[in-house]
Each structure stands twice: as C-alpha cells, then as structure tokens.
C-alpha cells in the first residue's frame, strides 16, 4: 500500500511540475526572437541545421552550443515554428528533472 501511495504522490508532483513549466508557454514574448529566427533558419536547410546558422545563407552562426538548438529545431519541425514549440523542450526537460531529483 505504501508503494502505491508513493506512486500517486509522484504522479501528482510530476503533473504539477508539468503544469508549472508549461504555463503561458504560448505567449509571444516568452522566447528570445534571435534564437527563434535561428531555429527557423535551421528548419530550412541541412547546412544551417548542422552549423546552427542564424541567417538563411548559413554565414552567421549562433554563439551557443548547437545541441539545444538542434532539439528546438526538431520540435519546430514537428509542431511548426512558434514560440511555444521552441520553448517546449525546455519545459519538458524541467518537468523531467523533477522525476530525476525524486
């Protein structure tokens, strides 16, 4: 019975973490427009995807490690280029970190 109580508690905590991490994720000012433009450029070209390029010609690259932008680009390919689809991976990772800490 005690294990079942822990499972219910864990599920409630994870649900609360997911709600709090995704609350108001669809607001337009929630994402940095610079990185949103980079993700949009990365969805249009494999060269831009590999080098995390900001512009459509693939000349200017972003000053961040590309792994985070690659994950955001994959989500943008699936859900479309929106501010919420770019922030969604970080929100899910935040909720997942609650499980890891538990």
C-alpha positions in Angstrom: 0.0 0.0 0.0 2.9 2.4 0.8 4.4 1.9 -2.7 1.0 2.8 -4.3 0.9 6.0 -2.1 4.4 7.0 -3.4 3.3 6.4 -7.0 0.3 8.6 -6.6 2.3 11.3 -4.9 5.0 11.1 -7.6 2.4 11.4 -10.3 0.8 14.4 -8.7 4.2 16.1 -8.2 5.1 15.4 -11.9 1.8 16.7 -13.1 2.2 19.9 -11.0 5.7 20.4 -12.4 4.5 19.9 -16.0 1.7 22.4 -15.5 4.0 25.0 -13.9 6.7 24.5 -16.6 4.2 24.9 -19.5 2.1 27.7 -18.0 1.7 30.6 -20.5 4.2 28.9 -22.9 2.2 30.3 -25.9 2.9 33.9 -25.1 4.8 35.6 -28.0 7.3 37.3 -25.7 8.3 34.0 -24.0 11.0 33.1 -26.5 14.1 35.1 -27.5 13.4 36.3 -31.0 17.1 35.9 -32.0 17.1 32.2 -31.3 13.7 31.7 -32.7 15.0 33.1 -36.0 17.9 30.8 -35.8 15.6 27.8 -35.3 13.5 28.9 -38.3 16.6 29.2 -40.4 17.8 25.7 -39.2 14.5 24.2 -40.3 15.0 25.4 -43.9 18.5 23.9 -44.6 20.6 21.0 -43.5 23.7 23.2 -43.7 22.1 25.7 -41.3 20.9 22.9 -39.1 24.4 21.4 -38.7 26.2 24.7 -38.1 23.3 26.4 -36.1 23.3 29.3 -38.6 21.2 32.3 -37.9 20.8 33.7 -41.5 19.4 31.8 -44.4 22.7 31.8 -46.3 24.4 29.9 -43.4 27.1 32.6 -42.8 26.3 33.8 -39.3 26.2 31.2 -36.6 24.7 31.4 -33.1 27.0 31.8 -30.2 25.6 28.9 -28.2 26.3 25.1 -28.4 24.2 23.7 -31.2 22.6 20.7 -29.2 19.9 22.8 -27.6 19.1 24.5 -30.9 19.0 21.1 -32.7 16.4 19.8 -30.2 14.4 23.0 -30.6 14.6 22.6 -34.4 13.3 19.0 -34.2 10.4 20.2 -32.1 9.8 23.1 -34.6 9.8 20.6 -37.5 7.2 18.5 -35.7 4.9 21.3 -34.4 5.8 24.3 -36.6 7.9 27.3 -35.9 6.1 29.0 -32.9 7.4 30.4 -29.7 5.7 27.7 -27.7 7.2 24.9 -29.8 10.7 26.3 -29.3 10.3 26.5 -25.5 8.5 23.1 -25.2 11.7 21.0 -25.0 13.0 23.1 -22.0 9.6 22.9 -20.3 9.6 19.1 -20.7 13.1 18.8 -19.5 12.2 20.9 -16.4 9.4 18.5 -15.6 11.6 15.6 -16.3 14.3 16.9 -13.9 11.7 16.7 -11.1 11.5 13.0 -11.7 15.3 12.7 -11.7 15.6 14.5 -8.4 12.8 12.4 -6.9 
